[in-house]
Amino acid sequence: MRLQVSAALIVIALGASNAFAGRLFGDVKVDGKSAPEGMLITVQAAVKSAGTEKAAPAPVDTVKTDKVGSYKVMVKHEGKCNLTVHLGKQTAVLEVFSYKEPTRYDLIVEEKDGKLTVRRK
């Protein structure tokens, strides 16, 4: 009985470790300073639909920045994704790629002509 339970737990653990395609992480700077703690960042898979690319309705992976303006998000989708930075009522989108290996995206968030923009450092 113990052997069966142990085998089942191993299978579950191995399946859970493959549930994510990869990890995106990095530091966020807003107007030259570290991003405020709790700034929302979402990552959503980009899928092709009838010759155009648009964000898939689900899943959306979310994370908030920590005390020093860093983030780490586990992404369920492998491939092209849209990373959205939410600051106040404004948002800015950056195209990123999720791989099986962790990928660093240090972000620079700025306001230009009244619009929020995000780019990779």
C-alpha positions in Angstrom: 0.0 0.0 0.0 2.8 2.4 0.9 4.5 1.7 -2.4 1.4 2.5 -4.3 0.9 5.8 -2.5 4.6 6.7 -2.9 4.4 5.9 -6.6 1.3 8.0 -7.0 2.9 11.0 -5.2 5.9 10.8 -7.5 3.7 10.8 -10.6 1.8 13.8 -9.3 5.0 15.7 -8.4 6.5 15.0 -11.8 3.3 16.1 -13.6 3.1 19.3 -11.5 6.7 20.3 -12.3 5.8 20.2 -16.0 2.7 22.2 -15.6 4.5 25.5 -16.5 6.3 26.2 -19.7 8.8 28.6 -18.1 9.6 31.4 -15.8 9.9 35.1 -16.6 11.7 37.3 -14.1 13.4 40.7 -13.9 13.5 44.1 -12.4 11.1 46.9 -13.3 12.1 50.6 -13.4 9.5 53.4 -13.5 10.9 56.7 -14.6 14.4 55.6 -13.5 13.4 54.3 -10.1 12.5 50.9 -8.9 8.8 50.0 -9.5 6.5 50.4 -6.5 5.7 47.3 -4.5 2.5 45.6 -5.7 2.6 46.8 -9.3 0.6 44.3 -11.3 2.2 42.4 -14.2 0.2 40.0 -16.4 1.4 37.6 -19.1 -1.0 36.2 -21.7 -0.4 33.8 -24.6 -0.5 35.3 -28.0 -2.3 33.1 -30.5 -2.8 33.4 -34.2 -6.4 33.6 -35.3 -7.3 34.1 -39.0 -4.0 35.5 -39.9 -3.7 38.0 -37.1 -2.3 37.7 -33.6 -4.3 38.6 -30.6 -4.2 37.7 -26.9 -5.8 34.4 -26.0 -8.8 34.7 -23.7 -7.0 32.4 -21.1 -4.8 31.6 -19.2 -3.5 34.9 -17.8 -0.6 34.6 -15.4 -0.3 37.4 -12.9 2.3 38.6 -10.4 3.0 41.8 -8.4 6.3 43.4 -8.0 8.1 43.0 -4.6 9.7 45.6 -2.4 12.6 46.2 -4.7 10.6 46.3 -7.9 11.4 42.7 -9.0 9.0 40.1 -10.4 8.9 36.4 -11.0 6.0 34.8 -12.9 5.5 31.2 -13.9 4.0 31.1 -17.4 1.8 28.2 -18.5 2.2 28.9 -22.2 5.5 28.3 -24.2 6.1 30.8 -27.0 5.1 34.3 -27.8 3.2 36.1 -25.0 2.1 39.6 -24.2 3.4 41.0 -20.9 1.2 43.9 -19.6 2.3 46.3 -17.0 -0.5 47.9 -15.0 0.3 51.3 -13.4 -2.6 53.2 -11.9 -5.3 53.1 -14.6 -2.8 52.8 -17.5 -1.4 49.7 -19.1 1.5 49.1 -21.5 2.2 45.9 -23.4 5.5 44.2 -24.4 5.8 41.2 -26.6 7.9 38.5 -24.8 8.8 34.8 -25.3 8.4 32.1 -22.7 10.8 29.1 -22.9 11.4 26.0 -20.8 14.4 27.8 -19.3 13.9 30.9 -17.1 14.2 34.1 -19.1 15.1 37.5 -17.7 13.2 40.6 -18.9 14.3 43.8 -17.1 11.6 46.4 -17.9 11.7 50.1 -18.3 8.3 51.8 -17.8 7.9 55.4 -18.9 5.2 57.9 -19.8 5.6 59.4 -23.3 3.1 61.9 -24.7 0.6 61.0 -22.0 0.8 57.2 -22.7 2.4 54.5 -20.6 5.1 52.6 -22.5 7.2 49.6 -21.6 10.4 48.3 -23.1 13.1 45.8 -22.4 16.3 47.3 -20.8 
